[in-house]
C-alpha cells in the first residue's frame, strides 16, 4: 500500500469532518452527566436520527424535511428505552 499519495492536509480535514458529530454528542453527554444522569444511548440516538433523517430526505426529496425528521427520530428512540 502506497501512503505517499495521501495528502496530509486533506486527511486531517476529513478526520475533523468525520469526528464533529461524535464530538458534539460527547460534549452533550458531558453536560448531562454533570447533572447526575447517565445516558448510555447517545450513539444509538445519533445513528437512529441519521438513518431516519436520510431516509426521509430521500423519500420526500427535501433535505429540510429530513433535517427536521432526524432529531424527532432520535427523540423517539430515546422514549422507547427504559428509564
C-alpha positions in Angstrom: 0.0 0.0 0.0 1.4 3.4 -1.0 0.9 6.0 1.6 2.9 8.6 -0.2 0.0 9.7 -2.3 -2.1 10.7 0.7 -2.4 14.4 1.2 -1.9 15.1 5.0 -3.9 18.3 4.9 -6.9 16.6 3.2 -6.6 13.7 5.6 -6.7 16.0 8.6 -9.7 17.9 7.2 -11.6 14.7 6.5 -10.9 13.4 10.1 -12.2 16.7 11.5 -15.4 16.5 9.5 -15.9 12.9 10.4 -15.3 13.5 14.2 -17.5 16.5 14.6 -20.8 14.7 15.3 -19.2 12.4 17.8 -17.6 15.4 19.5 -20.9 17.2 19.7 -22.5 14.1 21.3 -19.7 13.7 23.7 -20.0 17.3 24.8 -23.7 17.0 25.3 -23.2 13.8 27.3 -20.6 15.6 29.4 -23.1 18.3 30.4 -25.8 15.7 31.1 -23.5 13.6 33.3 -22.6 16.7 35.4 -26.3 16.8 36.5 -26.1 13.1 37.6 -27.8 11.4 34.7 -26.0 8.6 32.9 -27.2 8.2 29.3 -25.6 5.2 27.5 -27.8 5.5 24.4 -26.2 8.6 22.9 -24.7 6.7 20.0 -27.9 4.8 19.3 -29.9 8.0 19.2 -27.3 9.5 16.8 -27.4 6.5 14.4 -31.2 6.3 14.5 -31.6 10.0 13.8 -29.1 9.9 10.9 -30.7 6.9 9.3 -34.3 8.2 9.6 -33.3 11.7 8.5 -31.5 10.3 5.4 -34.4 8.0 4.6 -36.9 10.9 5.0 -34.8 13.3 2.8 -34.5 10.7 0.1 -38.2 9.7 0.1 -39.5 13.2 0.2 -36.9 14.8 -2.0 -36.4 17.6 0.6 -33.3 17.9 2.7 -35.1 20.3 5.0 -37.7 17.8 5.9 -35.0 15.2 6.5 -33.2 17.7 8.8 -36.4 18.2 10.8 -37.1 14.4 11.0 -33.7 13.4 12.3 -33.9 14.8 15.9 -37.5 13.6 16.1 -36.5 10.1 15.3 -33.6 10.2 17.8 -36.0 11.5 20.5 -38.5 8.8 19.6 -35.7 6.2 20.0 -34.9 7.7 23.4 -38.5 7.5 24.5 -38.6 3.8 23.6 -35.8 2.9 26.1 -36.5 2.1 29.7 -35.5 4.8 32.3 
